[in-house]
Each structure stands twice: as C-alpha cells, then as structure tokens.
Amino acid sequence: MTTSTSDKNIAKLVDTVLELQSEVKTLKNRINTLVDQLHVTNSNVSTFKKNVAEDVTYLTERIDGGR
C-alpha cells in the first residue's frame, strides 16, 4: 500500500512539474512579447519627441521671422 501511495504521489508531482513547465514557457513567451512591444513604444516616443521638437523650432522661427 505504501508503494502504491508513493507511486500516486510521484505521478501527481510529475504532472504538476509538467504543468508548471508549460506555464513557465507561456510566461517567457509573453515576457518576450512585452519586451519587444516596449522597445517599439520607446522608439515611437523618441520619434514623436523629435518631431515635436522640430515642429516647435519651425513655429518659433516662423513667429520670430515675422517680426
């Protein structure tokens, strides 16, 4: 009876480990996706800031040039 109980416990542990491995794989993939999205977002923000700075410079020159 002890061996049967031990075998069942081992089988449950193996199942749990397999489930956890699957979860970890899914989470790693999600993290990689989020990291990629963060890099794209940072790049977009940098481009936006550069464009705004150029627009402000252009407008300032137009206003100052009109005096």
C-alpha positions, 0 to 999 in steps of 0.5 A: 500500500505504501508503494502504491501511495508513493507511486500516486504521489510521484505521478501527481508531482510529475504532472504538476512539474509538467504543468508548471513547465508549460506555464513557465514557457507561456510566461517567457513567451509573453515576457518576450512579447512585452519586451519587444512591444516596449522597445517599439513604444520607446522608439515611437516616443523618441520619434514623436519627441523629435518631431515635436521638437522640430515642429516647435523650432519651425513655429518659433522661427516662423513667429520670430521671422515675422517680426 
